[in-house]
Amino acid sequence: MSLAETDHRVPGPGLCASDFAALRTEVLRTGVKLSDEQLLDLADGLHSLIRLRRPGRPIRRHDGWIEPEPRAFA
């Protein structure tokens, strides 16, 4: 089953299905070569992007997606 067949998101911003599939394949293919530290760093970077997209989220630093923000526990 292809990504286009499984992707039921409402059309909007983002990569087209074939570009996303190529990116995902490359990340996973290359990911097996990463050290645990490198893989966690990449995952933290992607998670930072998700946090920046949350509505109403206060952004402490605008470059937070590049450099990790300090961890805060509520």
PDB file as gemmi writes it, atoms N, CA and C in Angstrom:
CRYST1    1.000    1.000    1.000  90.00  90.00  90.00 P 1                      
ATOM      1  N   MET A   1       0.851  -1.168   0.000  1.00  0.00           N  
ATOM      2  CA  MET A   1       0.000   0.000   0.000  1.00  0.00           C  
ATOM      3  C   MET A   1       0.901   1.236   0.000  1.00  0.00           C  
ATOM      4  N   SER A   2       0.622   2.182  -0.842  1.00  0.00           N  
ATOM      5  CA  SER A   2       1.460   3.376  -0.960  1.00  0.00           C  
ATOM      6  C   SER A   2       1.050   4.423   0.062  1.00  0.00           C  
ATOM      7  N   LEU A   3       1.933   5.400   0.261  1.00  0.00           N  
ATOM      8  CA  LEU A   3       1.646   6.497   1.178  1.00  0.00           C  
ATOM      9  C   LEU A   3       0.394   7.241   0.740  1.00  0.00           C  
ATOM     10  N   ALA A   4       0.229   7.445  -0.567  1.00  0.00           N  
ATOM     11  CA  ALA A   4      -0.941   8.170  -1.069  1.00  0.00           C  
ATOM     12  C   ALA A   4      -2.229   7.438  -0.695  1.00  0.00           C  
ATOM     13  N   GLU A   5      -2.177   6.116  -0.653  1.00  0.00           N  
ATOM     14  CA  GLU A   5      -3.364   5.337  -0.311  1.00  0.00           C  
ATOM     15  C   GLU A   5      -3.651   5.363   1.190  1.00  0.00           C  
ATOM     16  N   THR A   6      -2.613   5.577   2.010  1.00  0.00           N  
ATOM     17  CA  THR A   6      -2.796   5.554   3.455  1.00  0.00           C  
ATOM     18  C   THR A   6      -2.869   6.948   4.054  1.00  0.00           C  
ATOM     19  N   ASP A   7      -2.555   7.981   3.284  1.00  0.00           N  
ATOM     20  CA  ASP A   7      -2.548   9.343   3.786  1.00  0.00           C  
ATOM     21  C   ASP A   7      -3.917   9.962   3.554  1.00  0.00           C  
ATOM     22  N   HIS A   8      -4.695  10.099   4.623  1.00  0.00           N  
ATOM     23  CA  HIS A   8      -6.052  10.611   4.517  1.00  0.00           C  
ATOM     24  C   HIS A   8      -6.174  12.022   5.074  1.00  0.00           C  
ATOM     25  N   ARG A   9      -5.053  12.753   5.128  1.00  0.00           N  
ATOM     26  CA  ARG A   9      -5.099  14.112   5.646  1.00  0.00           C  
ATOM     27  C   ARG A   9      -5.853  15.020   4.682  1.00  0.00           C  
ATOM     28  N   VAL A  10      -6.411  16.072   5.249  1.00  0.00           N  
ATOM     29  CA  VAL A  10      -7.061  17.086   4.423  1.00  0.00           C  
ATOM     30  C   VAL A  10      -5.970  17.783   3.618  1.00  0.00           C  
ATOM     31  N   PRO A  11      -6.176  18.010   2.315  1.00  0.00           N  
ATOM     32  CA  PRO A  11      -5.148  18.669   1.523  1.00  0.00           C  
ATOM     33  C   PRO A  11      -4.786  20.023   2.125  1.00  0.00           C  
ATOM     34  N   GLY A  12      -3.541  20.338   2.112  1.00  0.00           N  
ATOM     35  CA  GLY A  12      -3.071  21.598   2.676  1.00  0.00           C  
ATOM     36  C   GLY A  12      -1.563  21.668   2.552  1.00  0.00           C  
ATOM     37  N   PRO A  13      -0.951  22.458   3.421  1.00  0.00           N  
ATOM     38  CA  PRO A  13       0.496  22.596   3.331  1.00  0.00           C  
ATOM     39  C   PRO A  13       1.194  21.270   3.581  1.00  0.00           C  
ATOM     40  N   GLY A  14       2.350  21.154   3.024  1.00  0.00           N  
ATOM     41  CA  GLY A  14       3.153  19.953   3.218  1.00  0.00           C  
ATOM     42  C   GLY A  14       3.672  19.446   1.893  1.00  0.00           C  
ATOM     43  N   LEU A  15       4.527  18.470   1.982  1.00  0.00           N  
ATOM     44  CA  LEU A  15       5.078  17.853   0.782  1.00  0.00           C  
ATOM     45  C   LEU A  15       4.013  17.021   0.079  1.00  0.00           C  
ATOM     46  N   CYS A  16       4.154  16.890  -1.209  1.00  0.00           N  
ATOM     47  CA  CYS A  16       3.260  15.965  -1.919  1.00  0.00           C  
ATOM     48  C   CYS A  16       3.617  14.555  -1.459  1.00  0.00           C  
ATOM     49  N   ALA A  17       2.713  13.629  -1.648  1.00  0.00           N  
ATOM     50  CA  ALA A  17       2.872  12.272  -1.130  1.00  0.00           C  
ATOM     51  C   ALA A  17       4.145  11.604  -1.631  1.00  0.00           C  
ATOM     52  N   SER A  18       4.492  11.779  -2.891  1.00  0.00           N  
ATOM     53  CA  SER A  18       5.686  11.107  -3.414  1.00  0.00           C  
ATOM     54  C   SER A  18       6.971  11.715  -2.838  1.00  0.00           C  
ATOM     55  N   ASP A  19       7.011  13.042  -2.654  1.00  0.00           N  
ATOM     56  CA  ASP A  19       8.182  13.673  -2.044  1.00  0.00           C  
ATOM     57  C   ASP A  19       8.326  13.257  -0.586  1.00  0.00           C  
ATOM     58  N   PHE A  20       7.199  13.199   0.136  1.00  0.00           N  
ATOM     59  CA  PHE A  20       7.255  12.767   1.532  1.00  0.00           C  
ATOM     60  C   PHE A  20       7.724  11.319   1.614  1.00  0.00           C  
ATOM     61  N   ALA A  21       7.214  10.465   0.756  1.00  0.00           N  
ATOM     62  CA  ALA A  21       7.617   9.053   0.764  1.00  0.00           C  
ATOM     63  C   ALA A  21       9.116   8.922   0.515  1.00  0.00           C  
ATOM     64  N   ALA A  22       9.652   9.720  -0.416  1.00  0.00           N  
ATOM     65  CA  ALA A  22      11.085   9.673  -0.700  1.00  0.00           C  
ATOM     66  C   ALA A  22      11.894  10.156   0.506  1.00  0.00           C  
ATOM     67  N   LEU A  23      11.439  11.238   1.148  1.00  0.00           N  
ATOM     68  CA  LEU A  23      12.128  11.753   2.326  1.00  0.00           C  
ATOM     69  C   LEU A  23      12.095  10.739   3.459  1.00  0.00           C  
ATOM     70  N   ARG A  24      10.924  10.169   3.701  1.00  0.00           N  
ATOM     71  CA  ARG A  24      10.784   9.184   4.776  1.00  0.00           C  
ATOM     72  C   ARG A  24      11.676   7.971   4.532  1.00  0.00           C  
ATOM     73  N   THR A  25      11.693   7.494   3.304  1.00  0.00           N  
ATOM     74  CA  THR A  25      12.535   6.354   2.959  1.00  0.00           C  
ATOM     75  C   THR A  25      14.002   6.666   3.218  1.00  0.00           C  
ATOM     76  N   GLU A  26      14.445   7.853   2.806  1.00  0.00           N  
ATOM     77  CA  GLU A  26      15.848   8.232   2.984  1.00  0.00           C  
ATOM     78  C   GLU A  26      16.202   8.389   4.459  1.00  0.00           C  
ATOM     79  N   VAL A  27      15.309   8.985   5.238  1.00  0.00           N  
ATOM     80  CA  VAL A  27      15.573   9.148   6.669  1.00  0.00           C  
ATOM     81  C   VAL A  27      15.685   7.782   7.335  1.00  0.00           C  
ATOM     82  N   LEU A  28      14.774   6.879   7.033  1.00  0.00           N  
ATOM     83  CA  LEU A  28      14.824   5.547   7.634  1.00  0.00           C  
ATOM     84  C   LEU A  28      16.026   4.747   7.145  1.00  0.00           C  
ATOM     85  N   ARG A  29      16.360   4.865   5.867  1.00  0.00           N  
ATOM     86  CA  ARG A  29      17.520   4.149   5.322  1.00  0.00           C  
ATOM     87  C   ARG A  29      18.801   4.634   5.990  1.00  0.00           C  
ATOM     88  N   THR A  30      18.931   5.939   6.126  1.00  0.00           N  
ATOM     89  CA  THR A  30      20.124   6.518   6.719  1.00  0.00           C  
ATOM     90  C   THR A  30      20.114   6.349   8.233  1.00  0.00           C  
ATOM     91  N   GLY A  31      18.929   6.328   8.824  1.00  0.00           N  
ATOM     92  CA  GLY A  31      18.805   6.233  10.273  1.00  0.00           C  
ATOM     93  C   GLY A  31      19.470   5.018  10.869  1.00  0.00           C  
ATOM     94  N   VAL A  32      19.523   3.918  10.144  1.00  0.00           N  
ATOM     95  CA  VAL A  32      20.151   2.710  10.685  1.00  0.00           C  
ATOM     96  C   VAL A  32      21.649   2.889  10.854  1.00  0.00           C  
ATOM     97  N   LYS A  33      22.222   3.889  10.180  1.00  0.00           N  
ATOM     98  CA  LYS A  33      23.659   4.148  10.279  1.00  0.00           C  
ATOM     99  C   LYS A  33      24.004   5.127  11.400  1.00  0.00           C  
ATOM    100  N   LEU A  34      22.989   5.786  11.976  1.00  0.00           N  
ATOM    101  CA  LEU A  34      23.226   6.788  13.005  1.00  0.00           C  
ATOM    102  C   LEU A  34      23.533   6.143  14.352  1.00  0.00           C  
ATOM    103  N   SER A  35      24.351   6.846  15.138  1.00  0.00           N  
ATOM    104  CA  SER A  35      24.559   6.407  16.510  1.00  0.00           C  
ATOM    105  C   SER A  35      23.285   6.705  17.297  1.00  0.00           C  
ATOM    106  N   ASP A  36      23.191   6.131  18.481  1.00  0.00           N  
ATOM    107  CA  ASP A  36      22.028   6.419  19.321  1.00  0.00           C  
ATOM    108  C   ASP A  36      21.926   7.915  19.593  1.00  0.00           C  
ATOM    109  N   GLU A  37      23.057   8.563  19.865  1.00  0.00           N  
ATOM    110  CA  GLU A  37      23.059   9.997  20.150  1.00  0.00           C  
ATOM    111  C   GLU A  37      22.583  10.799  18.939  1.00  0.00           C  
ATOM    112  N   GLN A  38      23.041  10.440  17.746  1.00  0.00           N  
ATOM    113  CA  GLN A  38      22.620  11.143  16.535  1.00  0.00           C  
ATOM    114  C   GLN A  38      21.133  10.939  16.279  1.00  0.00           C  
ATOM    115  N   LEU A  39      20.654   9.737  16.477  1.00  0.00           N  
ATOM    116  CA  LEU A  39      19.236   9.446  16.255  1.00  0.00           C  
ATOM    117  C   LEU A  39      18.357  10.220  17.238  1.00  0.00           C  
ATOM    118  N   LEU A  40      18.772  10.273  18.498  1.00  0.00           N  
ATOM    119  CA  LEU A  40      18.020  11.042  19.486  1.00  0.00           C  
ATOM    120  C   LEU A  40      18.062  12.530  19.174  1.00  0.00           C  
ATOM    121  N   ASP A  41      19.188  13.037  18.687  1.00  0.00           N  
ATOM    122  CA  ASP A  41      19.296  14.442  18.321  1.00  0.00           C  
ATOM    123  C   ASP A  41      18.333  14.767  17.179  1.00  0.00           C  
ATOM    124  N   LEU A  42      18.269  13.898  16.181  1.00  0.00           N  
ATOM    125  CA  LEU A  42      17.339  14.098  15.067  1.00  0.00           C  
ATOM    126  C   LEU A  42      15.893  14.053  15.566  1.00  0.00           C  
ATOM    127  N   ALA A  43      15.576  13.087  16.402  1.00  0.00           N  
ATOM    128  CA  ALA A  43      14.218  12.981  16.947  1.00  0.00           C  
ATOM    129  C   ALA A  43      13.865  14.226  17.773  1.00  0.00           C  
ATOM    130  N   ASP A  44      14.812  14.715  18.574  1.00  0.00           N  
ATOM    131  CA  ASP A  44      14.560  15.938  19.356  1.00  0.00           C  
ATOM    132  C   ASP A  44      14.296  17.128  18.441  1.00  0.00           C  
ATOM    133  N   GLY A  45      15.041  17.235  17.332  1.00  0.00           N  
ATOM    134  CA  GLY A  45      14.826  18.325  16.385  1.00  0.00           C  
ATOM    135  C   GLY A  45      13.438  18.270  15.764  1.00  0.00           C  
ATOM    136  N   LEU A  46      13.004  17.079  15.382  1.00  0.00           N  
ATOM    137  CA  LEU A  46      11.666  16.926  14.812  1.00  0.00           C  
ATOM    138  C   LEU A  46      10.596  17.220  15.864  1.00  0.00           C  
ATOM    139  N   HIS A  47      10.837  16.781  17.082  1.00  0.00           N  
ATOM    140  CA  HIS A  47       9.880  17.056  18.148  1.00  0.00           C  
ATOM    141  C   HIS A  47       9.786  18.559  18.410  1.00  0.00           C  
ATOM    142  N   SER A  48      10.901  19.264  18.321  1.00  0.00           N  
ATOM    143  CA  SER A  48      10.887  20.723  18.495  1.00  0.00           C  
ATOM    144  C   SER A  48      10.006  21.384  17.440  1.00  0.00           C  
ATOM    145  N   LEU A  49      10.069  20.882  16.206  1.00  0.00           N  
ATOM    146  CA  LEU A  49       9.213  21.431  15.152  1.00  0.00           C  
ATOM    147  C   LEU A  49       7.737  21.223  15.468  1.00  0.00           C  
ATOM    148  N   ILE A  50       7.414  20.066  16.005  1.00  0.00           N  
ATOM    149  CA  ILE A  50       6.027  19.790  16.379  1.00  0.00           C  
ATOM    150  C   ILE A  50       5.591  20.749  17.477  1.00  0.00           C  
ATOM    151  N   ARG A  51       6.438  20.944  18.490  1.00  0.00           N  
ATOM    152  CA  ARG A  51       6.082  21.850  19.597  1.00  0.00           C  
ATOM    153  C   ARG A  51       5.880  23.266  19.095  1.00  0.00           C  
ATOM    154  N   LEU A  52       6.670  23.706  18.124  1.00  0.00           N  
ATOM    155  CA  LEU A  52       6.521  25.059  17.598  1.00  0.00           C  
ATOM    156  C   LEU A  52       5.194  25.253  16.878  1.00  0.00           C  
ATOM    157  N   ARG A  53       4.570  24.173  16.427  1.00  0.00           N  
ATOM    158  CA  ARG A  53       3.310  24.269  15.692  1.00  0.00           C  
ATOM    159  C   ARG A  53       2.088  24.266  16.593  1.00  0.00           C  
ATOM    160  N   ARG A  54       2.273  23.990  17.878  1.00  0.00           N  
ATOM    161  CA  ARG A  54       1.129  23.963  18.788  1.00  0.00           C  
ATOM    162  C   ARG A  54       0.501  25.340  18.881  1.00  0.00           C  
ATOM    163  N   PRO A  55      -0.815  25.418  18.757  1.00  0.00           N  
ATOM    164  CA  PRO A  55      -1.469  26.721  18.895  1.00  0.00           C  
ATOM    165  C   PRO A  55      -1.310  27.254  20.322  1.00  0.00           C  
ATOM    166  N   GLY A  56      -1.011  28.545  20.408  1.00  0.00           N  
ATOM    167  CA  GLY A  56      -0.912  29.196  21.704  1.00  0.00           C  
ATOM    168  C   GLY A  56       0.335  28.875  22.482  1.00  0.00           C  
ATOM    169  N   ARG A  57       1.251  28.142  21.870  1.00  0.00           N  
ATOM    170  CA  ARG A  57       2.478  27.784  22.577  1.00  0.00           C  
ATOM    171  C   ARG A  57       3.388  28.996  22.654  1.00  0.00           C  
ATOM    172  N   PRO A  58       3.785  29.410  23.843  1.00  0.00           N  
ATOM    173  CA  PRO A  58       4.730  30.519  23.934  1.00  0.00           C  
ATOM    174  C   PRO A  58       6.105  30.068  23.461  1.00  0.00           C  
ATOM    175  N   ILE A  59       6.685  30.812  22.576  1.00  0.00           N  
ATOM    176  CA  ILE A  59       8.018  30.486  22.070  1.00  0.00           C  
ATOM    177  C   ILE A  59       9.030  31.309  22.851  1.00  0.00           C  
ATOM    178  N   ARG A  60       9.862  30.627  23.603  1.00  0.00           N  
ATOM    179  CA  ARG A  60      10.873  31.331  24.391  1.00  0.00           C  
ATOM    180  C   ARG A  60      11.979  31.874  23.505  1.00  0.00           C  
ATOM    181  N   ARG A  61      12.353  31.061  22.543  1.00  0.00           N  
ATOM    182  CA  ARG A  61      13.416  31.463  21.625  1.00  0.00           C  
ATOM    183  C   ARG A  61      12.973  31.111  20.218  1.00  0.00           C  
ATOM    184  N   HIS A  62      13.096  32.049  19.299  1.00  0.00           N  
ATOM    185  CA  HIS A  62      12.652  31.796  17.935  1.00  0.00           C  
ATOM    186  C   HIS A  62      13.539  30.798  17.207  1.00  0.00           C  
ATOM    187  N   ASP A  63      14.753  30.585  17.679  1.00  0.00           N  
ATOM    188  CA  ASP A  63      15.620  29.593  17.051  1.00  0.00           C  
ATOM    189  C   ASP A  63      15.516  28.250  17.774  1.00  0.00           C  
ATOM    190  N   GLY A  64      14.450  28.059  18.539  1.00  0.00           N  
ATOM    191  CA  GLY A  64      14.273  26.835  19.311  1.00  0.00           C  
ATOM    192  C   GLY A  64      14.217  25.579  18.472  1.00  0.00           C  
ATOM    193  N   TRP A  65      13.891  25.710  17.208  1.00  0.00           N  
ATOM    194  CA  TRP A  65      13.858  24.525  16.346  1.00  0.00           C  
ATOM    195  C   TRP A  65      15.260  24.122  15.909  1.00  0.00           C  
ATOM    196  N   ILE A  66      16.233  25.041  16.046  1.00  0.00           N  
ATOM    197  CA  ILE A  66      17.613  24.721  15.666  1.00  0.00           C  
ATOM    198  C   ILE A  66      18.383  24.231  16.886  1.00  0.00           C  
ATOM    199  N   GLU A  67      18.325  25.017  17.943  1.00  0.00           N  
ATOM    200  CA  GLU A  67      18.990  24.663  19.193  1.00  0.00           C  
ATOM    201  C   GLU A  67      17.912  24.230  20.177  1.00  0.00           C  
ATOM    202  N   PRO A  68      18.141  23.158  20.895  1.00  0.00           N  
ATOM    203  CA  PRO A  68      17.102  22.694  21.821  1.00  0.00           C  
ATOM    204  C   PRO A  68      16.804  23.739  22.887  1.00  0.00           C  
ATOM    205  N   GLU A  69      15.522  23.861  23.205  1.00  0.00           N  
ATOM    206  CA  GLU A  69      15.121  24.749  24.289  1.00  0.00           C  
ATOM    207  C   GLU A  69      15.397  24.050  25.609  1.00  0.00           C  
ATOM    208  N   PRO A  70      15.607  24.842  26.659  1.00  0.00           N  
ATOM    209  CA  PRO A  70      15.801  24.204  27.971  1.00  0.00           C  
ATOM    210  C   PRO A  70      14.567  23.388  28.341  1.00  0.00           C  
ATOM    211  N   ARG A  71      14.801  22.256  28.890  1.00  0.00           N  
ATOM    212  CA  ARG A  71      13.674  21.403  29.301  1.00  0.00           C  
ATOM    213  C   ARG A  71      13.044  21.994  30.552  1.00  0.00           C  
ATOM    214  N   ALA A  72      11.729  22.109  30.537  1.00  0.00           N  
ATOM    215  CA  ALA A  72      11.000  22.628  31.684  1.00  0.00           C  
ATOM    216  C   ALA A  72       9.940  21.623  32.074  1.00  0.00           C  
ATOM    217  N   PHE A  73       9.835  21.376  33.337  1.00  0.00           N  
ATOM    218  CA  PHE A  73       8.841  20.427  33.813  1.00  0.00           C  
ATOM    219  C   PHE A  73       7.796  21.177  34.604  1.00  0.00           C  
ATOM    220  N   ALA A  74       6.546  20.989  34.215  1.00  0.00           N  
ATOM    221  CA  ALA A  74       5.452  21.705  34.885  1.00  0.00           C  
ATOM    222  C   ALA A  74       4.972  20.940  36.087  1.00  0.00           C  
TER     223      ALA A  74                                                      
END                                                                             
